[in-house]
Amino acid sequence: MRWCVSIGSVLALGMMAGGDVAGIAAPNPAARLAEKETVASVDVELVLAVDVSYSMDMDELAIQREGYAQAIVSKEFLQALKTGPNGKISVTYFEWAASSDQKIIIPWRVIDGPETADAVANEIMRTPIRRASRTSISGAINFAMPLFDENPYRGLRRVIDISGDGPNNNGAPVTGARDAAVEKGVTINGLPIMVKEPSYSTMDIDNLDFYYEDCVIGGAGAFVVTIKDRDKFREAIRTKLVLEVAGRTPERRIVPVVTNEPRVNCMIGEKIWQDRWGR
């Protein structure tokens, strides 16, 4: 079941069922992999996949970067950590653009409290901001999937968090990548960025939120948090991460999500690119 939530929605975080903290991963790779197969040591394996395509202006990229860093050290996020049976998550952060352009900024890290959260946030902020060509959401999903196998920490849930300001226009169709991920038990959540009016030069589209709901997200409890106001950027990211870490969804549907035909053509990005540049 998929959900969509607006920034103004109030989330009451309940305590999840408690449990004993699983053992910390063993020091050598073979032991780590063996442990990963037998016991969950973190509550969620969270992949943060962040759009850095040229349609994002430098101000948006800076706010986006700051939004993730501030969200990770926020009191709401740290409180959400405590709701899980293990009280910790593992997270990796990468930037993406074209189908062949993904860059890992933060390899897998465990966040279990303020100190580890600060370390990850500082590492995010130290990395120079970059921009790149094209938008391949499918490429981001396909790049994210093997990262779960490389993670030495097994989670109760696996989540890909995708932020972006436009539809897929490069690489494989996004629905195929989404469906393959969902078949493997991965949940994909979306953060569609709609702070600018759609324009010819940036390939933005109307109803990007509908596109994300119907073409991008999927899996158990999948949801979308939409950013339509630049001033709400940081709040939106914090809301989304808190939901993901706590394993929560809104208590009611804010926007109905169709289960049959998508409201937006899932190949609209590819079509626009073909119409404008013929390739």
N, C-alpha and C positions, 0 to 999 in steps of 0.2 A: 504494500500500500504506500502511495506517495503523498506527500504533504507539501503545502506551501504556507509560509508564515511571513507576515509583514513585520517591519522593525518595531512598530509601536505595540505589538502584542506582548502581553505579560506572561512570562514563564515562571511557574512555581516549581522549583526543582524539588522532587521528592527523593528521599533516600532509597537507593536500590538495596536489594537484599544483600546483607553482609556476608563475609566469608573470611577464611584465613588467608593471609598473604602468601602467595606462592613463592617458592624459592627463587632466588636471583640466578640469572643465567650463569652457567659454569664458565670458567676462564678460557677454555680452549674451544676452537670452532666445532669440533666433532661433538663435544659434550653439549655445547649450546644448541646445535641442531637436534640432538637427541632429546633434550629437554623441551624444545619447542614442539616436538611431536607428542609429548605426553602431558604437559601441564601449561595452562595459561598463566603467564607471569605479569601481564598487563591487561587492563580492561578494554583497551581499544588500540589497534594499529591504525594510525591516522596519517594519510598522505595528503599534504597540502600542495595542490597543483595550481600555480599562480600565473596568470596570463601576463606576458610582457610584449605583446604585439604592438606594432606602430600605431594602431588605433587608440592605444592608451597614451595620453599625454604625460609629460614628465611629472606634472603635479599629481595626477592620478596614481602613477607608479609609486611616488613617494608616500602618498597617503595610504595606499594599499600596503606597502611595506611596513609603515609605522603601525597600521591597524593590526596586522598580525602580531607584531612584537608587543604592542600594548595589550592586546587581548590575552596573550599567553601569561602575562604577569598580573592580570587583573584579579581582584578579589573574587569576582564571579567565577572565573575560570578555575582558580585554585580551590574554591568551594566545591565546584563540580567534580574535581578530582576525587574528593572525599566520598562521593556518593557511590563509587564503584567498590566491588569486593576487594580489589587489590590496591586501590588508591593511587594508581599510576597509569600512565599511558606511554606508548612509544610513538614518536612523530618524526617524519621526514618532510622536507620542504624543497620543492623544485620549481623552477620557472620554465615556461614553455611558450613556443610560438608555432613555427612550422612543424610538419610531421617528423622532421629529422633534427629539430632544435629543442632540446631539453637540457637544462643544467641544474644539477643538484646543488643547492645552497647549504642545506643542513642534512647530512647523512642521518641515519636512524639515531635518535637520542631518546632517553627515558626522561620523562618529566614526572616528578613525584612530590614536588613542593616548591616553595619560593626560590631556593637556590638554583635548582636545575632549570626552572622556568626563566630565571634571570639570565642564565648562561645561554639558553637557546635564543631568547629575545635579543641579547647583545650580539650574538653571532649573525642573526638576520640583519640587524642594522649596520653591521660592519661591512657588509657586502655591497660593492658599488652597484648602482642601478643600471640596467641595460634595457635596450629595446631591440626587437628583431621582426623579421617579415613573416607574414601569413598567420593564419589562425587554424590550428589543428587540435580540436578537442579530442578527436579520436586518437591522435598521436599521443596526447597527454595521458589518456586512459591506458593505451597500450604500453606506454613507458612505465606507468605506475604499477601495473600488475606484477612484473617480475620483482619489483622492490619488496613485495610482501615475502617472497621466498628468501630474500637476502636478509630479512630482519631477524636477528637472533632472539627476539622476544615475541612469544606467541600471545595473541590477544583473544579476548572473548568475541570481539567484533573486528571487522576490517572495513575501513571507510576511506573513500577518495573524496576529497573536498576540492571542487573545481571552481575557480573564479574566472570570469571573463566578460568582455564587453561586446562580443559579436558571435555569430554562428560559425560553425565549422566551414572552412573554405579550402582545405588542403588535406591531403591524405585520404584514408579510407572513410566511408560514411560513419557518422558518429553513432548511429543506432546499432550497428554491428559490434562496435567496440563496447558500447554499453551492455548489450545483451550478453556478450562473452564474459564480461566482468561479473554481471549479476548471476550467471550460471555457476560461477565459482564461489558464490556466497558473499561477494563484495557489495557494499552499498555505496552508491555515488550520490553525493549531495551537490547542490549548485548555488553559486553566488553570482547571479547575473548583474552586471554593472550597467545602469541605464541613466547615468547622470548627464549625458549630452543628447541633444536632438540628433536623430539618425541623419547621416549625411552621405553623399555620393563618395566622398574621398575616403571615408573610414570604413565603409561597408557595414555600418550599424544597421539594425533592422527595428521596425516597430515590434512590440510584443516579444522582446527577447526573453522575458520571464516565461511566457507560454512555451517558447522554443525550449528553454531549459527544462521546464516541467514535463513536456511531452517527448523530447528527443534526447535529453542528456542524462537526467537523474534516473535512478532505478535501484531496486533492492529493498530489503526490509527497512521500513521506516524512512525511506528517502524523502527529502524535503528541499525546498528552495527558500532562500532569504534574498529578497530583491533590494538593490540599492538604487533609489531614484533621486536621492538628494546627496550632494557631495558632502554636506555637513554630517550626514548619517553614516559615512563610510566606516569609521572606527566602531561605532555602535553595532552596525550590521555584522561586521566580522566577529566581534565579541559574542553577539547573540548566537551566531552560527556555531562557533567553537564550543560554547557552553552546551548547546543542544547536543552536539556530537560527542563530547566527552561524557556527558551524563547519560547518553543513550536515550534521550527523550525526544518526543515529537509533540506538536501542539495537542491540547486536549480536544480540540475540534478543528475541522477543516476551515481554514480562512478563505481559501479559493478552491473551488472544486477542480479536480484534475481528471481529465477525460481518460477513459480506459480503452477507447476504440481508435478512431482516426485522430491524428494530431491536429491541433488547431493551427499550427504553423508547419509548412512544408519542411521536413527534416533535412532536405537537400537545398534549402533556400540559399545558403552561403555559397555552395558550389555553383548554383545557377547564376547568382549575381556575378560571381567571378568570371564565369564563362561568357555571360552577356557583355561584360565590360572589357575583358581582355582576350577572350577567345581562346583560352588555354586553361 
